[in-house]
Amino acid sequence: MYSFMGGGLFCAIVGNILLVVSLATDYWMQYRLSGSFAHQGLWRYCMSGKCYTQTDSIAYWNATRAFMILSAMSCFAGIIAGILSFAHFSAFERFNRSFAAGIMFFISTLFVLLAMAIYTGVTVNFLGKRFGDWRFSWSYILGWVALLMTFFCRYILHVCIQDA
């Protein structure tokens, strides 16, 4: 059971790394603007080799940023709770910490799902119509992979709890 639970924690650690990388990088969307390629992330946009901070306070960027940050934080808290479930404290039972870790991973999954759904919906309906030649890029894809990782680590911990 411990090795299976360790696999769930490994999955969570990889998911958390993917969340942070996706959040920090500038390749959520690529498009052609005035004959040259440009790309943008949640924090900056880059055109002609120069990157600029996004100073506009657009609601969907702020919502996506907030949900991605909350997702990374809850995933990290779940990792800590999962690691603590291996420790043997007399005041706590292992089940409670494993269950808490599973709940934190579930919350992380919900937050990243909200972030990705908001970004996808607004990008397709608003920006997709404004730019003719555009596509989602690798930072965006990492966000979806992180969603899968946080979901599966929650599932693995759920199985461990059922076996305990």
Summary of the structure (lengths in Angstrom):
residues: 164
radius of gyration: 18.5
end to end distance: 8.0
largest distance: 65.9
contacts: 527
relative contact order: 0.22
helix: 68%
strand: 13%
